């Protein structure tokens, strides 16, 4: 399942300036609650905020058809390629 990102119309900031979703473009999934560097390869389809630190650290990812795996998420894969000069 693809992540379903919050949009300004979904935001509860009431138009306050400086909103990270409306003004900053922060990517937050409406379904799993994961955001930016803690976004998994696929959306797990349920609230997963308690796993965000493990995901962000590169220890956990969710992949459709495999479930939760002890692998790097897309952000950590990108950081690894950048460190190796293969980006």
Secondary structure, DSSP 8 states (H G I E B T S, - for coil): ----B--GGG--STT-TT-TTTTT---BBTTT--BGGG--SS--SS--GGGHHHHHTTS-EEETTTEEESS--HHHHHHHHHHHT--
